Each structure stands twice: as structure tokens, then as C-alpha cells.
Amino acid sequence: MTDPELHDALVEETAEQDVPGFLKKRDLCRGLLLSGCGVYHVAHYTSGVLDFALDLLAHPSAPSSDETDPAQRREAYRRVGAQLVYRVSELHRRLGELHTGALIRTIVQTRTGLVFCNSVVGNEHIVGFAAVPGADADAVADPDRVSAVDRAAAHLATDLRRLLRQRSQNPGGWEADTDGAATSPGTAGEEFRPYRSGAPTPDGTLAALRPQGLHYLSHHRMGDQQWAVDILDHPDLEPFFNRGITVADRRDRYQRLAGDLSLLALQVGRDLRRAVAGYVTRLVLDVEMGAVYYYRLSPDDYLVGVTLDQDWVARADDELAAVARRFTVPA
């Protein structure tokens, strides 16, 4: 049963040029807000232009703000959402060199909030904001704290696609049946040795890599890569490569992208600062084939992870978070 207070606090705004086709889309977005999952603002954009927005900014569950004028506060969220769509469109083009498909889900987590920008179809995006209770106590970002919101946002994008008779792109990989399917990096009858570069990896790091999970992991400090390890040439991953993109090609491109992610996270944080306080602690770039992850360890340190398998996007995210926690445990 929906909380009556959520109904009372709900505010809906539509762009000047309303379209009848938005009615069912607004209904789905309204359902997300009224579900009580923690999302307090959601908006739909076409080519970066606002179509409609709904919010619960008047509800106690929404973060407090120094902005006294509700209209100006809502305008700030709409503008920030449009800026994020623009940034995601840039990232979509940047990720094209990886040959892993379109960018379908972008997750930005800070100390106090979560922002998602999920692709619906073509130039349509859905952007939402949610609070992250208790996150200040975490040494690094914890995806479990926001998994309910993340899943709800992924389901919303899928439901919006179904209105257009389009199949799910399985954002987050949550639709896959992967229970009990994970295995170790080794194949039957032989020991597989990951590829390494840079300084020696910390104890336990290699155990985080497996075909059904995380495939690439690197550590960066002061803008420089300290070490990297991957299993991209594992036999189980052979179908993900072809004449157009070899293991060496991807390894090189992931290294270049990883070096840029600290600046990218800083830029995204600046884009969001009118609506969400704090620096970016976790960034997920979920593409059609897998995902790229950024985890902030400290102002000068971060980890980057990659999986190529869409079915294991959520599992790889959890595995990278576990590695990040080991880095931040006091000696």
C-alpha cells in the first residue's frame, strides 16, 4: 500500500509542448516515486530536452536544501538532469572505441546521494535522484546501500522500453539467472595465469577476477596507473573478441580510459553539485556488453574495474567494492 504522504507530496510538471505518448510513461515514473524505494525526483528527456518531471521534494524523505523557493529547487534538478544527459551522450561516444555496445545505464554515487541516467531508446533518457542513508559511515561506496533504487531504476527503463515494443537490455545484469554459476579463473585441468603490468598486486586481488565476474582491475594514484591485472585472454572470454578488437586492443583502451576516469568523475561531480552534495565515490558505466566501474579510495587514489559479460555486471560491481574495502582497512 502506498504511503498517503507520498501522494500528497507528489508534484508533476510537463514541458510546454505536451505529447499524448507521455501519459503512460508518466504513469510508470509516478509508480517509481510512489513505491517508496527512495527516489525523490525523476525526469524524462528527449535529446537532452525535458519532457516531464515528477518529484517528492516536499516529502520528509527528500534531502533538505538551503534553497527556499521550491520552484527554483525543481528547476535546478531539471537543469542538472539535462546536463547529465549531455555528459552521458559524450560518454556514449567515448566508449564506442571499446566495441561493447551502447551506454545503457549510468550510476553516480556520492556520500549522500545516488543519481541514475538510464537509456530508454535512441535519444530518450530517464534521470532520477535518490538519497543514500548512512553512507557517510562507509570508507568507500557500497553498492548494496543503493541496490534497491538501482534495480527499480533498471526496471523502469525496461518497462519504458516495453511501451515501445522493445526488449530489455538487462541493465545491471539482474535479469540473468546466475545463482551458483560463478567459477574460479582456472579452467578444468589447467591453471590460468592473469596478465599483470606495473607494481605487484596486493594479496587477494587476483582472487577477485573470474570469467563470471570481474575481468580487468587497475589501481591509480595521482593520475598514474600503479598496477593492472586482467584475465581478458581467458578461454571463456574468447567470444568477446574478433578481428576488429583484440585482447591487446581492449587492454590498451581500458588503460587509457582508466587514466581519464578520475577527471571524468570530477566533471560529473561538478555537473551535479547544484542538486547533490559531495564528490563522486562510485561511477558505473553499464554498456550492452558489461560495464566499467570507478571507485574512489581517497582524493588521490581510485580503482577501475571492467566486466565484458552483461549477466555479471552486478556481481562484478560487488567484487570490486570488496577489493576497494580491503584497500581502505586501517593497517
N, C-alpha and C positions, 0 to 999 in steps of 0.2 A: 504494500500500500504506500502511495506517495505521501510524503510529508506535506500537510496543507500549507506550512510556512514556505515551502519551495514554490508552490503555486502562487502564493501571494507576492513573493519577491520577484517572480519572473518578469522580465522586460524584453519585449521583442521590437526590433527595428528593421525596416526594409528599405533598400535603396529606392531612390526616386522612381526608377523605372522597374516596377514590379513585373514578374513573369509568372503566369499561371503554373508553369512547371516547377516553381519553387515550393508550392504548397506541401507536397509530400516530403520534400527534402527538409523543410522547416519542421514538419511533424517528427521526423527522425531525430533532428538535432534537439528539439524540445524534449523528446523522450530521454536523451542522454543526460540533459541537465536535471530533469525531474527524477532520474533514477537514484540520485544521491551518491553517485560514485566519487564526487569531489570536484568535478569540472564546474567552474562558475562563469565561464564566458566561452562561447563558441560562435564562429562566424564562417560563412561560405563565401568564397571568392572565385571569380572567373577572370582569368588573365590579370590577376592581382587587383581587380576592382571588386569592391564589396557588393555582394548580392543581398545578404541579410545577416543579422547578428541577434543573438539571444544571450541574456546574462542573468546571473543571480547576485549581482553586486550589492544589492540591498539585504541579502541574507547574511546572518552571522557567520556562516561558514566561509564567506569570501574574505580575503585579506583586507585589513584596514588600510586606509590611504590618507595622506595629507591633503589630497585633492577634495575640496568641499563641494564642488559643483558636480553632481552625478553625470550631467550631460558631457562635461569636459573629460571626465574619467572614462566614460564609454568611448568617446572619440579617440582617446589615447590608445585604448585596446584595439580599436578598429585600425588605426594607423600602424600600430606595431605589428598587427597581423598581416597587413598588406606588405610591410617591409620584410617580414619573414617569408612570405610567398615569393617575393622578389629574390631574396637570398637563396631560397630553395631552388628556384629556377636556374640561378647561376651554378649552384652545386650540381644540379642535374647535368648541365653541360660539362662541368669539370669532371664528373665521374664517368662520362662517356668513354674516356680512354681506357677504362678498366674492362670494358666489354662484359659487364654484368647486368645490363638492362637499366630500365628507368628507376629513378629515385621515387619510391612509393610511400615512404614513411620517414619522417624526421622527428627525433625526440631531443629536446633540450631540457636538461635538468639542472637546477641551481640549488643552493642551500635551502631555499624557501618555496620553490615552485617548479612546476612542470609545464612545458609548452609543447604541443604537438602540431605538426603540419603534415597532414596525410593527403596524398594524391587520390582523387576520385577517378577522373578520366580526363585525358588530354590536358586542358588548361584549367581544370576545376580543382580547387583545394579546400580542405576543411582545416581550420585552425582553432585550437582550444587551449584554455589556461586552467590549471588546477593547482591547489595548494599541496604542499608536502609536509604534513605534520611530523614534528620530531626530527627532521632531517639535520638540524644543527648539531645533533649529537654524533653524527656519523663522520668518521675520519675521511671517508671517500663516499661517493654517491652509491646508494643502494637501490638497484632496480626493483627489488621486492617491495619497497615502500610505495612505489607508483605503479605496480603491475596491474592493479585493478583499473586504474584510469587508462593505462596504456592499452590494455585489452579492449576496454569499452570503446576507445577511440578507433582501434583497428576494426572492431565490429561495425562501428558507424560508417567508416569508409567503405566496407564491404557491402553494407545494406544500401548505401547510396549508389554504388555500382550496380547493384541488382535492379534498382529502379530503371537503369539504362540497359538492362538485359546483358550486363557484363559479369563474367565470373570473378570470383575472389582472386586476389593476388597474394593471399595468405600473408598479409603484413605481420611481422613479428614471428611468423612460423607457428603460431599457436593452433592452427587447424590441422597440423600434421600429427599423426599417431606415432610418437617417438618413445613412448614409455618402455624402458628397459632395453632400448636398441643401441645405446652407446657402447663403444668398444675402445680398447687402448690403441695407441698409434701403431703397434706392431701388427703384421698380418700373420696368418696361420703359417707356422713352420719357419718363420724368419723374424729377425729383429730389424725394425726400421729406424734409421738414424736421421733425425731432423737436420735441416740445413741451418747453420749458425753463421753469424757475422758480428764483428765488434768484440766487446769485452765478454768474458764468461757470464753466463746467465745465472741468476740466483738459484739456490736449491729449490726444487719443487716446481720450477717454472715449466720444464718440459712436460710434466705430467698434465698440464692444462691443455695440451694440444692433442687432438684426436680427429679422425676423419668425420665423425659425427659430432662436431662442435667447433672449437676454435682452430683455425688453420695457420694464422700468422699472428705474431706478437712482437712488439718492439717497445723499447724504453727510450725516452728522450729527455735531455736535460739542457737547459739554456739554449734551446734551439738545435742541439746536435743529437744525433742518434747515438746512444750508448751501446746498445746491442739489439740484435733482432734474431728471431728464431722462427722457423716455419716448417710445415710438412706439405708444402704445395706440390712436391713431386711424389707424394704418396700414391701408390697404385689405385687406391679407391677414389682419388680425385682426378684421374686421367680424363674422364668425360667433360670436365670443366675447361679443357684447353683444346686448341686447334691450331691450324696453320696461321691464323690471324692473331693469336695471342698465346704465347708460350709461357712456360713456368718462369723463365728468366725475364720475359717481358713484364709479367704481373709483379714479380718480386721487385723489379726496379720501379715500377709505377706505384706500388704500395709504399715503397720507401720515400718517394718524392711526395706523395700525398700526406704521409705521416708527418713529414717535416713541416707541412703547411697547416696542420690541424690546430696547433696552439694559437696561431694568428686568426684562423677561422673561428675558433671558439671565442676569442676576444671580440671579434667583429660581431658575432651573433649576440654576445652579451651586451654590447653597446646598442644593437638594434632593439633589444628587449627592455632596456633599462627604464623606459617610461612606464612600463607595466609590471616588470618583475625585477626585484632587487637581487643583488648578488652576482658573483661570477659563475660561469658555466662549469659545472663539475662533471657532467656526463653528456655526451653527444652521440646519437645513434643515427647513422645514415643507412637506412634499410633500402636496398635495391631489389630488383626482381630475383637476382641470384645472390642471396646472402646479405651481408651488412659490414659496415666499417664502424668501429667504436673508438671513442676518445674518452679517457678517464683522467681527470686532473688529480695528481697526487699532492702537489704543492705549487706555489707560484712559478717554480722553475722546472717542475717535473711532471711528466704525464706518460701514460701508456696508450698504445694503439693496438687494436685487435681487428682481425678480419675472419669472417667465415664466408665460404662460397655457396654453402648449402642453405637454401631458404627454410627448409624444415627445422634447422638447428639454430636459427637466429636468436631465439630467447635463451636457449641453453648456452650458447657461446657468450652471450651477454653476462649471464650469471657466472660463468667460468672466469671471464676477465675481471669481474667485480671481486671475485675471491682472490685473484692474483693481486689486485690493487690493495686489498685489505692487508695482505701479507707485507706489502711494501711499507705500510704506514703503522704497523705494530711496533711500539717502542722496544728498543733493544734491552 
